């Protein structure tokens, strides 16, 4: 009934696996990892860097990802 993005908005942190799936649904691919930063790219757009700590992504980044069309 609820979309994945609705579930992510409610929480303050999200599991990286859910964030990765959300970005992949929007056409991004995990290109590389530099320390704790996971870099996602999509042809024609700037890369997105997502810091991951203990398998979690802070809510601020989740909300920004949800705004991507």
N, C-alpha and C positions, 0 to 999 in steps of 0.2 A: 504494500500500500504506500509506504513512504519511500522516497528515493534515497539513494546513498548519500547525496549531498545534504539532505535534511538531517540525517543521522549525524553527520560530521559537524554541522552547525551547532547542535545542541551541546556537544562535548567541548571541554576546554583543550583537550589533547586528543590526537587520533593516532591509531597505529599506522606505521609507515606503509604497511601492505595495503591498507585502504586508500591512503593518499596516492600511492603509486598507481593503483588501479584507476582511480579517478583521473589522474593525469593521462594515463594511457587511453582512457575513453575519450579524452579531449584531443588525442592525436600526438601526444608527447612520448618520447622514448628516453629511458635512462641511458645517458651517453657515457658518463664517467662518475667516479666517486673520488673526492679529494678530502681526505680526513673524514669529518662528520657530514660534509656537504655532498648531497646527491644532486648531480646536474642533469636536468632534463632539457631536451631540445626538440624543436619542431621546425621544419623547413620554413624559412622566410620570417621567423620570429626570433626575438632574443631568447637566450637560454634562461631557464629558471633554476635557481639554486635553493634547495630545501635542506636545512640542517636537521639531522636526525640524531637524537640522543636516547639511548636505552630503548630503541625501537619505536619511539614516539615522536610526533611532530606537533609543535605548539599550535594552539587554536588560531593565532594570528595568521599563520601561513595557510592553514586549512581554509579560512574565510577568503583569503586572497585567491586561492586556487579555484574556489567555487564561483568566483566572479568572472573567471575566464570563459569566453564563449567558444 
